[in-house]
Amino acid sequence: MDSLTKIAFKYKRHMAFLVILSVITAVMVILQAYFLVTIVDHIFLQEKGLSEIIWMLLGLLAVLLLRTAASYANGRMGIGMAANVKAAYRKALLHKFSKTPVSQSLEGQSGSKVSVMLDAVDETDSYFSAYIPQLIKTSVIPLLILAVVFTLHVNTGLIMIITAPFIPVFMIIIGMQTKSKSEEQQEKLAAFSGSFLDTLQGLTTLKLFGRAKDQQGTLRRSSLSFRDATMGILKVAFTSSFMLELISMLSVGIIALELAIQLIIYEQIPFFTAFFLLVLAPEFYSTLKELGSTFHNGRSSMGAARKITEELNRAEQQVQWGRKNLPAKSVPPAIYLNHAGFNYGDGQFSLHNIMTSIPPYGQIAIAGRSGSGKTTLLHLVAGLLPTSEGEMIVNGEPLTHYTESDWFGQLSYISQQPYLFSGSIAENIAIGGNSNASRKEIERAAEQAGIANLIQTLENGYDTDVGEAGRGLSGGEVQRLALARAFLKQPAVILFDEPTTGLDLETEHILQSSINQLAQHATVITVAHRLHTIRNAENILFLEKGRLVGEGTHQELVETTPEYRNMVSVQRGVKAE
């Protein structure tokens, strides 16, 4: 997204209204001073009665009401701009995070991202709700006051011109420091938020390993660091306020002294004019002083906006989808990997030169040692990662020619830890199908996944609420709910990241039976860790250090690929020859 200044200029209509409101406010300030001075002059110098100044009092009341209304409208306009900009920022961040590839979504801390989306975006509010409206007011009101002052007394106008620049100069000096302090504060807050959320999520693990108190110290240091950064900003703010008050007070004092000399000693100026100028002088400096205060907030907003922009502009590797439709067919699509590869970055893991064909209804296993690139290849096939080299061909066309919705509409991905959302069991199963899935379809999918009997034993059945991330359910139950999603969707391609790992034999048998049932109508690609899963595959892709070093059936690989033979021997507990 653009900088805050560029965004502000997009609101031309709002800006025009703010200028009009500022002109109205300026006129009201001058009229307020005029009525006030006239009333004092008539009562104390001309000794007139209340009846003779009643129209002036009414005029003063009307001016005060109009000035208040203009100030209120000015504030509302700024708040409206701020709300729109914050909504746009949050929408852009949400879109960015939702489109973030798997490789990037696992980087960084969730708390840090939440801090950017909530705290950093909120920090931009004051730029539009306070700084921009005040900047426009300061561009209009002092100029009109200065024009009136020069028509009445040149010396006072010259004093204003000479002293006024001290305020913006001081604002620039303080503002430069404020921006850097604000950026530091945002970084400290993001770090503190990330550490705090990480600690909450891993509290059980920390307690089991006796490291809870150590982490308490880490959180304390992070909290104190954020406190110090915040106090640094407040220190700058208080210094700024003090200096602005001092400059304004001295400037008004100089004007008052000059007017007193002209009025009392030289008698070259009437009381009405001297008093009128003395009332206008604080209004002149007050507007500049208010700009100084909001300028501090504006610079803080710029620091927060920089943090948001960095997050939005962070380069990510993601699939660039096309516009071609991938028709839903009764036969799963044919997939061909043509010298496909993926690179996580300089000095990091890379997947190279993968060439293989995956026919419709194929039962494919991806095997290899830990860190060989199995999950990366699965993500590549799923379209969660783009190819850094080569391409993936689907039904004779590169995957990137199709629309994202068409490809994911025919795909199901079941990982080792499927995510369940806070909600009912029925709602969590329904995520797998379309939004119009009936309760009967959901129940049938649960039966096919082998979890219907368990659901029926619950007091609220399918309306039973589950906790965030599946809290309250065992690993096997979570996996069966994930399978129910796949049964509801009836995909053409199913990807498994060895979902039976860590489960007991009975649960594994139930899941394996459900998987076999799904495989009757779909292509199944499984990241395999266990030997019996590998044995049952029609074709095995064996990876070693990011490269495809062997392909074929279990027996073929045992005979032709030493690395595969060694891995099998280790699993059997037999020393390789």
Sequence and secondary structure as in RCSB ss.txt:
>XXXX:A:sequence
MDSLTKIAFKYKRHMAFLVILSVITAVMVILQAYFLVTIVDHIFLQEKGLSEIIWMLLGLLAVLLLRTAASYANG
RMGIGMAANVKAAYRKALLHKFSKTPVSQSLEGQSGSKVSVMLDAVDETDSYFSAYIPQLIKTSVIPLLILAVVF
TLHVNTGLIMIITAPFIPVFMIIIGMQTKSKSEEQQEKLAAFSGSFLDTLQGLTTLKLFGRAKDQQGTLRRSSLS
FRDATMGILKVAFTSSFMLELISMLSVGIIALELAIQLIIYEQIPFFTAFFLLVLAPEFYSTLKELGSTFHNGRS
SMGAARKITEELNRAEQQVQWGRKNLPAKSVPPAIYLNHAGFNYGDGQFSLHNIMTSIPPYGQIAIAGRSGSGKT
TLLHLVAGLLPTSEGEMIVNGEPLTHYTESDWFGQLSYISQQPYLFSGSIAENIAIGGNSNASRKEIERAAEQAG
IANLIQTLENGYDTDVGEAGRGLSGGEVQRLALARAFLKQPAVILFDEPTTGLDLETEHILQSSINQLAQHATVI
TVAHRLHTIRNAENILFLEKGRLVGEGTHQELVETTPEYRNMVSVQRGVKAE
>XXXX:A:secstr
   HHHHHHT HHHHHHHHHHHHHHHHHHHHHHHHHHHHHIIIIIS   HHHHHHHHHHHHHHHHHHHHHHHHHH
HHHHHHHHHHHHHHHHHHHHHHHH  HHHHTSS HHHHHHIIIIIHHHTHHIIIIIHHHHHHHHHHHHHHHHHHH
HH HHHHHHHHHHTTHHHHHHHHHHHHHHHHHHHHHHHHHHHHHHHHHHHHTHHHHHHTT HHHHHHHHHHHHHH
HHHHHHHHHHHHHHHHHHHHHHHHHHHHHHHHHHHIIIIIS  S HHHHHHHHHHHHHHHHHHHHHHHHHHHHHH
HHHHHHHHHHHHH         SB     SS   EEEEEEEEE STTS EEEEEEEEE TT EEEEEESTTSSHH
HHHHHHHTSS  SEEEEEETTEEGGGB HHHHHHTEEEE SS    SEEHHHHHHTTS TT  HHHHHHHHHHTT
 HHHHHHSTTGGG EE GGGTTS HHHHHHHHHHHHHHH  SEEEES TTTT  HHHHHHHHHHHHHHHTTSEEE
EE  SHHHHHT SEEEEEETTEEEEEE HHHHHHH HHHHHHHHHHHT    
